[in-house]
């Protein structure tokens, strides 16, 4: 490590290659998955690289390395434990599409009734619904095409949807 601190690249590379198996054996005691072991090894090697300038060559290298390795492995174990406590195992009842009837209304929507209800809307609301919902235009595009402001289109759309709900309820065909 002293030669590595003095700028000897070959000595530094040899050092890292020599300590990697030892670090791997320390990590293997704490982690079950090989990928977790390798992640811990890389974590320790990166830490050694970042703090190599603080190593005192007058002191033994082994305890310095083990202290760093143990701290990084413990940090990773704590992080994994915190992450696992936040994870929830879902059962089939939480599936969005668990059954064939999921996301289907009990009463099918009558397209003709909806079309009639749209035709009964005031002109501004009908135009807003056609552009924004049926033609899927963006607010910016609809504002440019209609000459109305984005805010006016939002208000007209909101009012149109509320009116459509009322009209469809009266007909008994909607939500």
C-alpha positions as CSV (number, residue, x, y, z in Angstrom):
1,X,0.0,0.0,0.0
2,X,2.9,2.3,0.7
3,X,4.2,1.9,-2.9
4,X,0.6,2.5,-4.2
5,X,0.5,5.7,-2.2
6,X,3.8,6.7,-3.8
7,X,2.2,6.4,-7.2
8,X,3.2,2.9,-8.2
9,X,0.3,1.8,-10.4
10,X,1.4,-1.8,-10.8
11,X,1.7,-2.2,-7.0
12,X,-1.8,-0.7,-6.5
13,X,-3.3,-3.0,-9.1
14,X,-1.6,-6.0,-7.5
15,X,-2.8,-4.9,-4.1
16,X,-6.4,-4.6,-5.2
17,X,-6.2,-8.0,-7.0
18,X,-4.7,-9.6,-3.9
19,X,-7.2,-8.2,-1.4
20,X,-10.3,-8.9,-3.5
21,X,-10.6,-12.6,-2.6
22,X,-10.1,-11.9,1.1
23,X,-12.8,-9.2,1.0
24,X,-15.0,-11.6,-0.9
25,X,-14.6,-14.2,1.9
26,X,-15.6,-11.6,4.5
27,X,-18.7,-10.6,2.5
28,X,-19.7,-14.2,1.8
29,X,-20.2,-14.7,5.5
30,X,-22.9,-12.0,5.5
31,X,-24.6,-12.3,2.2
32,X,-26.3,-15.3,0.5
33,X,-26.6,-14.1,-3.0
34,X,-23.4,-14.0,-5.1
35,X,-24.5,-10.7,-6.6
36,X,-24.7,-9.2,-3.1
37,X,-21.3,-10.5,-2.3
38,X,-19.8,-8.9,-5.4
39,X,-21.6,-5.7,-4.7
40,X,-20.1,-5.6,-1.2
41,X,-16.6,-6.4,-2.6
42,X,-16.9,-3.5,-5.1
43,X,-18.1,-1.2,-2.3
44,X,-15.1,-2.0,-0.2
45,X,-12.7,-1.7,-3.0
46,X,-14.1,1.7,-3.9
47,X,-13.9,2.8,-0.4
48,X,-10.3,1.7,-0.1
49,X,-9.6,3.6,-3.3
50,X,-11.2,6.8,-2.0
51,X,-9.5,6.7,1.4
52,X,-6.1,5.2,0.4
53,X,-4.4,8.6,1.1
54,X,-5.3,8.3,4.9
55,X,-3.5,5.0,5.4
56,X,-0.5,5.3,7.6
57,X,2.3,3.1,6.3
58,X,3.8,2.8,9.8
59,X,0.8,0.8,10.9
60,X,-0.3,-2.7,9.8
61,X,-2.4,-2.8,6.6
62,X,-4.6,-5.8,7.5
63,X,-6.5,-4.3,10.4
64,X,-7.0,-1.1,8.4
65,X,-8.5,-3.0,5.5
66,X,-10.7,-5.2,7.8
67,X,-12.1,-2.2,9.6
68,X,-13.1,-0.6,6.2
69,X,-14.5,-3.9,4.9
70,X,-16.5,-4.6,8.1
71,X,-18.0,-1.1,8.1
72,X,-19.0,-1.2,4.4
73,X,-20.5,-4.6,4.8
74,X,-22.5,-3.6,7.8
75,X,-23.6,-0.4,6.0
76,X,-24.8,-2.6,3.1
77,X,-26.6,-5.0,5.5
78,X,-28.4,-2.1,7.2
79,X,-29.4,-0.6,3.9
80,X,-30.7,-4.0,2.7
81,X,-32.6,-4.5,6.0
82,X,-34.2,-1.1,5.7
83,X,-35.2,-1.8,2.2
84,X,-36.7,-5.2,3.0
85,X,-38.8,-3.7,5.8
86,X,-40.4,-1.3,3.4
87,X,-41.2,-4.0,0.8
88,X,-44.6,-5.7,1.0
89,X,-45.3,-9.0,-0.5
90,X,-48.5,-8.9,-2.6
91,X,-50.9,-11.7,-2.9
92,X,-53.2,-12.2,-5.9
93,X,-55.9,-10.1,-4.3
94,X,-53.8,-7.0,-5.1
95,X,-53.4,-7.7,-8.7
96,X,-54.9,-5.1,-11.0
97,X,-56.1,-7.6,-13.5
98,X,-56.7,-10.6,-11.2
99,X,-60.0,-11.7,-12.8
100,X,-61.6,-11.4,-16.2
101,X,-64.3,-9.0,-14.9
102,X,-61.8,-6.5,-13.5
103,X,-62.1,-3.0,-14.6
104,X,-65.4,-3.6,-16.3
105,X,-68.6,-1.7,-15.4
106,X,-71.6,-3.7,-14.4
107,X,-73.7,-2.0,-17.0
108,X,-72.2,-1.7,-20.5
109,X,-72.0,1.8,-21.8
110,X,-74.5,2.5,-24.6
111,X,-72.5,4.4,-27.3
112,X,-75.6,5.7,-28.9
113,X,-76.9,7.2,-25.6
114,X,-73.5,8.8,-25.0
115,X,-73.5,10.2,-28.6
116,X,-77.0,11.6,-28.0
117,X,-75.9,13.1,-24.7
118,X,-72.9,14.8,-26.3
119,X,-75.2,16.3,-28.9
120,X,-77.4,17.8,-26.2
121,X,-74.4,19.6,-24.6
122,X,-74.0,23.4,-25.1
123,X,-71.9,24.3,-28.2
124,X,-68.7,25.3,-26.2
125,X,-68.8,22.1,-24.1
126,X,-69.5,19.8,-27.0
127,X,-66.6,21.3,-28.9
128,X,-64.3,20.9,-26.0
129,X,-65.3,17.3,-25.5
130,X,-64.8,16.5,-29.2
131,X,-61.4,18.1,-29.4
132,X,-59.9,17.0,-26.1
133,X,-61.6,13.6,-25.4
134,X,-62.8,12.2,-28.7
135,X,-60.0,13.6,-31.0
136,X,-57.4,13.4,-28.2
137,X,-55.9,16.8,-29.0
138,X,-53.7,18.4,-26.4
139,X,-54.9,21.5,-24.6
140,X,-52.4,23.6,-26.6
141,X,-53.6,22.2,-29.9
142,X,-57.3,22.6,-29.0
143,X,-56.7,26.1,-27.8
144,X,-55.1,27.0,-31.1
145,X,-57.8,25.3,-33.1
146,X,-60.7,26.9,-31.2
147,X,-59.3,30.3,-30.4
148,X,-60.1,29.8,-26.7
149,X,-57.7,29.8,-23.8
150,X,-56.4,26.7,-22.1
151,X,-58.3,27.6,-19.0
152,X,-61.5,28.1,-20.8
153,X,-61.2,24.7,-22.4
154,X,-60.5,23.0,-19.1
155,X,-63.6,24.7,-17.5
156,X,-65.7,23.7,-20.6
157,X,-64.5,20.1,-20.4
158,X,-65.1,19.8,-16.7
159,X,-68.6,21.2,-17.1
160,X,-69.3,19.0,-20.1
161,X,-68.3,15.8,-18.2
162,X,-70.5,16.8,-15.2
163,X,-73.5,17.5,-17.6
164,X,-72.9,14.2,-19.4
165,X,-73.1,12.3,-16.1
166,X,-76.3,14.0,-15.2
167,X,-77.8,13.3,-18.7
168,X,-76.8,9.7,-18.6
169,X,-78.1,9.2,-15.1
170,X,-81.5,10.6,-16.2
171,X,-81.5,8.1,-19.1
172,X,-80.5,5.3,-16.7
173,X,-77.6,4.3,-19.0
174,X,-74.6,5.7,-17.1
175,X,-72.8,5.9,-13.9
